[in-house]
Amino acid sequence: MDWNGGGSRFKRPGHPSHTPFFIKAVFLLLSGRAVYSHCKILRCNSEYVASTLNLRGPNKNTAYCNALRSYSRCTRRTARTCRGDLAYHSAVHGIEDLMIQNNCSKEGPTSPPRPHALAPDPQGSQSPDICDYEKSFAHKQGRPPAYRHCATFGDPHVRTFSDEFHTCRVEGSWPLLDNKYLFAQATSYPVAKGSNATATSKLTIIFKNMKECIDQKVYKAEVDNLPAAFEDGSVNGGERPGGNSLTIQEHSPGRHVEIQAAYIGTTIAVRQAGRQLSFSIRAAEEVAGSFTEEQDLQLCVGGCPPSQRISRSECCCGDGVSAERAHRLCKEKLPVEDVYFQSCVFDVVTSGDANFTLAAHGALEDARVFHPDVKKLHLFQNNAACWASSSPFFLAALALSHFQLLF
């Protein structure tokens, strides 16, 4: 909300300048600590300030009214202990004026609870494990955190945080993640001349600066160059107290690297199989969802855009390896004929490279470790790969897979 010059008039929320009431709330929040243990108005002020700092988009007025109702409800809860407190009475009258000026009804929905920040709270009482996300979360919430899994491999095929599965052409550079804590980008190239299929040749992952825990670190991998260190040559998060909450471990030289980011409850695996790279992540749900409306293009969140999706049935035109042989090669590594198996057949037929069996197998093994729900490890889709049309046997196998999914 914003000052419109003079008196007590305000603009609608979302403009660049701040209102006197907003400034007063911040001032009282910072200066009135002496009464905080009795009158809880400062907590109400801080929640209001936090919920109105970044209002934007077509629903910002509705969100603003929700924030005012939350603010009003908070003041009512602390009324008994705040009767003689100037900050309390100032807040109550300010809320009433703002609700009238912005045509907000007194009854209606309120703002959702603000998620706990990963940083220390405003009073300076840090969690004992500020750079250990799991312990810090359990300390604050009294329960373990929830997790999400995303992966890209092969063509590339994308398994999103919500368990959607797409096969994409996405030639060039595309963001896998873009949020408050992480940025990850994949660069892809065509796997064969004249083919829509592409494979990842380069990965860039940025772990953003986080106060006591880590300096910003950049990890870059390319085909035939899978380093076990960050771009600056370090193997941890730097000299800060929590520097060891970010580490790199090499599982197989030049083939498999794992990055542990304990400060945000995240693990990333990077693999090379043949001439392509794969990416798998297990991220805390809070971290995976910490992005704004402007950060809307993320393959791990929304999958590849509709214009970039291709059907795995298109591999029938490949001339590198027959569908029957690709089926046999993939079956050796992937006995369950799910989307990992279908993707494997698609990649081998399209590229003629049997190493793509290793890519699909590695992605499945990462999912086995990273996915929070073992019942969702295997996915089955009606979008059958080209091998299904090769013979009656393959059609029967596909039908059986879908029967098992239903029951």
CORZI-V900096 format. One record per residue. N is the residue number from 1. BURIAL is b if it has 9 or more other C-alpha atoms within 8 Angstrom, else e. D_FIRST is the distance of its C-alpha to the first C-alpha in Angstrom with 1 decimal. Layout:
BEGIN
n: (N | N)
burial: (BURIAL | BURIAL)
d_first: (D_FIRST | D_FIRST)
END
This chain:
BEGIN
n: (1 | 2 | 3 | 4 | 5 | 6 | 7 | 8 | 9 | 10 | 11 | 12 | 13 | 14 | 15 | 16 | 17 | 18 | 19 | 20 | 21 | 22 | 23 | 24 | 25 | 26 | 27 | 28 | 29 | 30 | 31 | 32 | 33 | 34 | 35 | 36 | 37 | 38 | 39 | 40 | 41 | 42 | 43 | 44 | 45 | 46 | 47 | 48 | 49 | 50 | 51 | 52 | 53 | 54 | 55 | 56 | 57 | 58 | 59 | 60 | 61 | 62 | 63 | 64 | 65 | 66 | 67 | 68 | 69 | 70 | 71 | 72 | 73 | 74 | 75 | 76 | 77 | 78 | 79 | 80 | 81 | 82 | 83 | 84 | 85 | 86 | 87 | 88 | 89 | 90 | 91 | 92 | 93 | 94 | 95 | 96 | 97 | 98 | 99 | 100 | 101 | 102 | 103 | 104 | 105 | 106 | 107 | 108 | 109 | 110 | 111 | 112 | 113 | 114 | 115 | 116 | 117 | 118 | 119 | 120 | 121 | 122 | 123 | 124 | 125 | 126 | 127 | 128 | 129 | 130 | 131 | 132 | 133 | 134 | 135 | 136 | 137 | 138 | 139 | 140 | 141 | 142 | 143 | 144 | 145 | 146 | 147 | 148 | 149 | 150 | 151 | 152 | 153 | 154 | 155 | 156 | 157 | 158 | 159 | 160 | 161 | 162 | 163 | 164 | 165 | 166 | 167 | 168 | 169 | 170 | 171 | 172 | 173 | 174 | 175 | 176 | 177 | 178 | 179 | 180 | 181 | 182 | 183 | 184 | 185 | 186 | 187 | 188 | 189 | 190 | 191 | 192 | 193 | 194 | 195 | 196 | 197 | 198 | 199 | 200 | 201 | 202 | 203 | 204 | 205 | 206 | 207 | 208 | 209 | 210 | 211 | 212 | 213 | 214 | 215 | 216 | 217 | 218 | 219 | 220 | 221 | 222 | 223 | 224 | 225 | 226 | 227 | 228 | 229 | 230 | 231 | 232 | 233 | 234 | 235 | 236 | 237 | 238 | 239 | 240 | 241 | 242 | 243 | 244 | 245 | 246 | 247 | 248 | 249 | 250 | 251 | 252 | 253 | 254 | 255 | 256 | 257 | 258 | 259 | 260 | 261 | 262 | 263 | 264 | 265 | 266 | 267 | 268 | 269 | 270 | 271 | 272 | 273 | 274 | 275 | 276 | 277 | 278 | 279 | 280 | 281 | 282 | 283 | 284 | 285 | 286 | 287 | 288 | 289 | 290 | 291 | 292 | 293 | 294 | 295 | 296 | 297 | 298 | 299 | 300 | 301 | 302 | 303 | 304 | 305 | 306 | 307 | 308 | 309 | 310 | 311 | 312 | 313 | 314 | 315 | 316 | 317 | 318 | 319 | 320 | 321 | 322 | 323 | 324 | 325 | 326 | 327 | 328 | 329 | 330 | 331 | 332 | 333 | 334 | 335 | 336 | 337 | 338 | 339 | 340 | 341 | 342 | 343 | 344 | 345 | 346 | 347 | 348 | 349 | 350 | 351 | 352 | 353 | 354 | 355 | 356 | 357 | 358 | 359 | 360 | 361 | 362 | 363 | 364 | 365 | 366 | 367 | 368 | 369 | 370 | 371 | 372 | 373 | 374 | 375 | 376 | 377 | 378 | 379 | 380 | 381 | 382 | 383 | 384 | 385 | 386 | 387 | 388 | 389 | 390 | 391 | 392 | 393 | 394 | 395 | 396 | 397 | 398 | 399 | 400 | 401 | 402 | 403 | 404 | 405 | 406 | 407)
burial: (b | b | b | e | e | e | e | e | b | b | b | b | b | b | b | e | e | b | b | e | e | b | b | e | b | b | e | b | b | e | e | b | b | e | e | b | e | e | b | b | b | b | b | b | b | b | b | b | b | e | b | b | e | e | b | e | e | e | e | b | b | e | b | b | b | b | b | b | b | b | b | b | e | b | b | e | e | b | b | e | e | b | e | e | e | e | e | b | b | e | b | b | e | b | b | e | e | b | b | e | b | e | e | e | e | e | e | e | e | b | b | e | e | e | e | e | e | e | e | b | e | e | e | e | e | e | b | e | e | b | b | b | b | b | e | b | b | b | b | e | e | e | e | e | b | e | b | b | b | b | b | b | b | b | b | b | b | b | b | b | b | e | e | b | b | b | b | b | b | b | b | e | b | b | b | b | b | b | b | e | b | b | b | b | b | b | b | b | b | b | b | b | e | e | b | e | b | b | b | b | b | b | b | b | b | b | b | b | b | b | e | e | b | b | b | b | b | b | b | b | b | b | b | e | e | b | b | b | b | b | b | e | e | b | b | b | b | b | e | b | e | b | b | e | b | b | b | b | b | b | e | e | e | b | b | b | b | b | b | b | b | b | b | b | b | b | b | b | b | b | b | b | b | e | e | b | b | b | b | b | b | b | b | b | b | e | b | b | e | b | b | e | e | e | b | e | e | b | b | b | b | b | b | b | e | e | e | b | b | b | e | b | b | b | b | b | e | b | e | b | b | b | b | e | e | b | b | e | b | b | b | e | b | b | e | e | b | b | b | b | b | b | b | b | b | b | b | b | b | b | b | b | b | b | b | b | b | b | b | b | b | b | b | b | e | b | b | b | e | b | b | e | e | e | e | e | b | b | e | b | e | e | e | b | b | b | b | b | e | b | e | e | e | b | b | e | b | b | e | e | b | b | e | e | e | e | e)
d_first: (0.0 | 3.8 | 7.2 | 9.6 | 12.6 | 14.5 | 14.8 | 12.0 | 10.3 | 6.6 | 5.9 | 5.5 | 3.6 | 5.9 | 6.5 | 8.4 | 7.6 | 6.1 | 6.1 | 9.7 | 9.3 | 7.8 | 10.7 | 13.0 | 12.6 | 13.5 | 16.3 | 17.7 | 17.8 | 19.8 | 22.0 | 22.9 | 25.1 | 28.1 | 27.1 | 25.6 | 28.9 | 29.1 | 25.7 | 23.4 | 20.1 | 19.4 | 19.7 | 17.2 | 14.7 | 15.5 | 15.2 | 11.8 | 10.6 | 12.7 | 11.6 | 7.9 | 8.9 | 10.3 | 9.1 | 11.0 | 13.9 | 14.9 | 14.0 | 10.3 | 9.7 | 12.7 | 11.7 | 8.5 | 11.1 | 13.5 | 11.6 | 11.4 | 15.0 | 15.9 | 14.5 | 16.6 | 19.5 | 19.5 | 19.7 | 22.5 | 24.4 | 24.5 | 25.1 | 28.8 | 28.6 | 25.7 | 27.2 | 27.8 | 24.8 | 22.4 | 19.5 | 20.0 | 20.2 | 17.1 | 15.1 | 17.0 | 16.3 | 12.6 | 12.4 | 14.6 | 12.8 | 9.5 | 11.8 | 13.7 | 11.1 | 9.9 | 13.6 | 13.7 | 17.2 | 18.3 | 20.6 | 19.9 | 19.2 | 17.3 | 16.0 | 19.1 | 20.3 | 19.1 | 22.2 | 23.9 | 23.6 | 26.8 | 26.4 | 27.2 | 25.0 | 23.1 | 26.1 | 28.4 | 30.7 | 31.4 | 33.1 | 36.8 | 36.6 | 33.2 | 34.8 | 36.5 | 34.0 | 36.3 | 37.2 | 33.7 | 32.4 | 35.3 | 34.8 | 31.2 | 31.7 | 35.4 | 36.3 | 36.9 | 34.2 | 34.5 | 35.3 | 35.3 | 37.9 | 37.9 | 40.7 | 41.9 | 45.6 | 48.4 | 47.6 | 44.6 | 44.0 | 40.6 | 40.1 | 36.4 | 34.6 | 34.9 | 38.6 | 38.6 | 41.4 | 41.5 | 44.1 | 42.5 | 43.7 | 40.7 | 42.7 | 41.1 | 38.2 | 35.7 | 33.1 | 34.1 | 31.2 | 27.9 | 25.6 | 24.2 | 27.8 | 30.2 | 31.0 | 34.3 | 35.8 | 39.2 | 41.3 | 44.0 | 47.1 | 49.6 | 52.2 | 54.9 | 55.6 | 54.4 | 52.6 | 49.0 | 49.0 | 47.4 | 47.4 | 45.2 | 46.7 | 43.9 | 41.1 | 38.5 | 36.5 | 33.9 | 33.1 | 30.0 | 29.9 | 29.2 | 29.3 | 32.5 | 33.9 | 34.5 | 34.3 | 33.3 | 36.4 | 37.5 | 40.3 | 42.1 | 45.0 | 47.2 | 50.3 | 53.1 | 50.7 | 49.1 | 48.6 | 48.4 | 46.0 | 42.7 | 42.7 | 43.2 | 46.2 | 44.7 | 45.1 | 42.3 | 38.7 | 39.8 | 40.5 | 37.5 | 38.5 | 37.6 | 39.2 | 41.7 | 39.0 | 39.2 | 42.7 | 44.8 | 48.1 | 50.6 | 52.3 | 54.5 | 55.0 | 53.5 | 52.8 | 50.3 | 47.6 | 45.2 | 42.1 | 40.9 | 37.3 | 37.6 | 34.3 | 32.4 | 35.1 | 36.1 | 39.6 | 40.3 | 43.8 | 44.9 | 48.3 | 50.7 | 53.2 | 55.3 | 53.3 | 49.8 | 47.2 | 45.4 | 42.2 | 41.5 | 38.7 | 38.1 | 34.5 | 32.7 | 30.6 | 27.4 | 28.2 | 29.1 | 25.8 | 23.5 | 22.3 | 19.3 | 19.5 | 20.6 | 23.5 | 25.0 | 28.6 | 30.5 | 34.0 | 33.9 | 30.9 | 31.6 | 35.2 | 36.4 | 35.1 | 37.4 | 38.9 | 40.0 | 41.7 | 45.4 | 47.9 | 50.2 | 53.0 | 52.9 | 54.9 | 58.1 | 58.6 | 58.8 | 62.3 | 62.0 | 62.9 | 64.0 | 61.8 | 64.6 | 64.9 | 61.1 | 61.2 | 63.8 | 62.1 | 58.8 | 60.5 | 62.0 | 58.6 | 56.7 | 58.8 | 56.1 | 55.5 | 51.7 | 49.1 | 50.0 | 53.6 | 52.8 | 50.7 | 53.6 | 56.0 | 53.7 | 53.3 | 57.0 | 58.2 | 55.7 | 56.3 | 59.8 | 58.7 | 59.7 | 57.3 | 54.5 | 56.0 | 55.0 | 51.4 | 51.1 | 52.9 | 50.8 | 47.6 | 49.1 | 50.1 | 46.6 | 45.2 | 47.9 | 46.5 | 42.7 | 42.0 | 40.9 | 42.8 | 46.5 | 46.9 | 44.6 | 46.5 | 48.4 | 46.7 | 48.7 | 47.8 | 49.5 | 49.0 | 52.4 | 53.6 | 56.5 | 59.0 | 58.8 | 60.6 | 63.4 | 65.6 | 65.9 | 65.7 | 62.2 | 61.1 | 62.4 | 60.6 | 57.3 | 57.9 | 58.8 | 55.6 | 53.5 | 55.8 | 55.0 | 51.3 | 51.5 | 53.7)
END
